[in-house]
């Protein structure tokens, strides 16, 4: 029992005693899916606490009216939690919502989305449709990047501890990735031991092994494995390729060099050690060829639902033109191209543009054009073009759209704008600017693309106020 004297002691503007247990009700969502408790005017963000739960916590850091709390326990009879099925939870930190059903995760995310949307305009709650729940919580990710690190007994392969880039937790039974991960993990660790390989140290910058990336196609069952290293190890990688090829549908093995001090799995130096590193996946009847570092939604099952939402909201017509901002490899534009007159995509990443061209050829789409450049610059150039899109689709990065990009997008006077976002907070900011420019949402649809995490995709259809 917590002594009553330790509960709710703080006053607005005062310091909350550190390492002192408190209990309270989580009433809001904060950054990164943290539960927030308002303790006498101070917002305490608690990692792992869920909306509506009574929890016991202490405070480990405070800055003015914001504090970071640590979850100590959850009151019995929580409305959300059941026993987690993952042996690594909550140690590895990869999943926040373990032990919460798919339906309950959708409910929690809907509440998070509503909080952000209503912060802009309370009346917009009437435009919100129920969150589309994920069909499964297991083996849904078609791409995972596991880290190599050092543990008490040597090299480990798993996920980095949240908030500590130096520590890696071994996760041989991760349920997010492919069903054969446990066997693959064992085989790779045996290879590491046999070759006496070391893990890269992000502080001393010594060691070789940095990441292991696996991509898997739910359409064909094919998989590729890429090992990211600080310096080339061709003999050892050749040995690994010999062992892996043909097992569990693995069709290619690669070695990627990342010699910079940057903590990143990305590399533009990829050597094919065996087979092919391109996999093919499908969304509906649209095919996509995916390279190791190509962007593709990590949940191939739910991306079908996402594209279905976009298509139904657009209601494409054969004489329409579609402008696809931040188009990446052409995912959304390709799905609409066969139903409209033309699609123009804007993308700044040359690798993504190459992928978009290949995917257009693969699907025999001839009315898709990709313009290379930043959205802000290309939209400015389009202001002088007499050709105007009927629909603009914008799927910006997590940081959202630049204000000038929004201004230039609206200057094209589209009949419809469809915003796609994986970050409700920045989406709400963008919607606020669009509202000030005469565009009003009429549908807000969330899709749970990332079960076991606080993340989601949100699709919003907006129309000019004068035609609503």
ABEGO torsion letter per residue (X at the ends): XBBAAABGABBBGBBBBBGBBBBBBBABBBBGGBBBBBBGGBBBBBBGBBBGBBBBBBBABBBEABBBBBBABBBBGBAABBBBABAAOAAAGABAABGBBAAAAAAAAAAAAAAAAAAABAAAAAABBBBBBBABABGABABBBBBBBBBAAEBBBBBBBBGBAABBBBBAABAABBAAAAAAAAAAAAAAAAAGBBBBBAAAGBEABABBBBBBBAAAGBBBBBBBBABBBAAAAAAAAAAABGBGGBABBBBBBBABABBBABBABBBBABEBABBBBBBEABBBBBBAABBBBABAAAAAAAAAAAAAAAGBBAABBBBBBGAEAGAAAAAAAAABABBBBBBABAAAAAAAAAAAAAAGBAABBBBBEBAAAAAAAAAABABBBABBBBBBBAAEBBAAAAAAAAAAGBABBBBBBABAAAAAAAAAAAAAAGBBBABBBBBBABBGBABBBBBBBBBBAAAX
